[in-house]
Amino acid sequence: MKRIVGSLLPVLLLASAPAFALFDCKECGTVTSVKSVKIEGEASGAGAVIGGVAGGVLGHQVGSGRGNTAATVAGAAGGAYVGHQVEKSKKARTEQHVTVKLNDGKTRTFKFAEPTSYRAGDKIKVVDGKLVRE
């Protein structure tokens, strides 16, 4: 009797499972969100150097004596800061993050450099690590 129940158990489990679960695509899913994400640029230091030199030269044009020295130092510091921020903003970019809930329950996020036409609710399939509409 145990032998019959043991050999029928897999058949019973398969019979009780919904038909779609047997042939479900594990690499298929649904887009749950699409977001634009601003990525800050990274500065190499060149902007700070150029800004510092320019600020120092402009600061040196102000005053005389100790006031001149203080203006030069302040101009160099301010110019370095501004140059650094300008360089970072020039290298900033926007990415599109597409979040997908796969049929196996996992969630994956795909990043795109350019705006994408994917929308929440789109049915997709992952092929070679890339999204494809079903």
Residue, then its C-alpha position, 0 to 999 in steps of 0.5 A: m500500500k505504501r508503495i502505491v501511495g509513494s508512486l502516485l504522490p508525484v502524479l497527484l501533485l502534478a494533477s492538483a497544480p494549475a495548468f499554467a504553473l507547469f508551463d510558466c516562463k521563469e524569464c517572463g514578467t511584468v514591468t512594475s515601475v519606470k523611474s528616471v534617476k539622476i546620477e551625479g557626475e564625478a569630478s576629476g579635480a581639473g575643475a577645482v584646479i582651473g577654478g582655483v587658479a581663476g579665482g586666485v587671479l581675480g582675488h589678486q586684483v582686489g586690494s593691496g597688502r594683507g587685504n590682497t593676500a586674503a582676497t587671493v586666498a578667498g578667491a582661490a578657495g571659492g573658485a576651486y569650489v565652484g569649479h568642482q561643482v561645475e565639473k560635477s554638474k557637466k558630467a551628471r546624467t539621467e538613467q531610466h530604471v525599469t523594475v520587473k517582477l518575474n513570474d518566479g517571484k524575483t524582482r529585477t531592475f534594468k538600467f537604460a541610458e536613454p528614455t525607454s518606452y516601457r510602462a508599468g503593466d507591460k508584459i516582458k521576457v528577459v532574453d540574453g539579459k535584455l528586456v523584450r516585449e511579449 
